[in-house]
Amino acid sequence: MKKTDRKSTKQTPKRVKELACEEPKPLQAKSSVKEAGEKIRSLHTDRLPVASGDRVVGVVEGKYPERKAAGLGHDPETTLVREVMVKNVYYCFENQTLDEAREIMREHQLDYLPVVDDNLRVIATVGLRDLAGERQREKGFQYHPNQTVR
């Protein structure tokens, strides 16, 4: 009897670039603080990455960055995001695994993570909901909106 080789059933881990989306785009450093606050609240988050051109340079934190600017004596409509952003920003590379991205987000309590290439250019964003949904799919869970759970 001849032995046949079985292919491994273990799959290669998915990479961030396979799941990341182009939205939400990072704030631009030259955007106003008022614009930043509106975008943050519309996305129901409390921080968003800031880019200068296509390179990640910081993060705006808090649901109301306008208040931070006003507290520093600045007008939120004319103050630029780069004046109130935090320069320490977390990101992941496009070729990292989904588990690595999940760990960065868990460790730093992030909703969104900018995805960058080797030159630190922002190419996409990955969200915690995207990662959680992918984990459920990996485990074979399928959500049906009209299905009731008993």
Secondary structure, 3 states (H helix, E strand, C coil): CCCCCCCCCCCCCCEHHHCCECCCCCEECCCEHHHHHHHHHHCCCCEEEEEECCEEEEEEECCCHHHHHHHCCCCCCCCEHHHCCECCCCCEECCCEHHHHHHHHHHHCCCEEEEECCCCEEEEEEEHHHHHHHHHHHCCCCCCCCCCCC
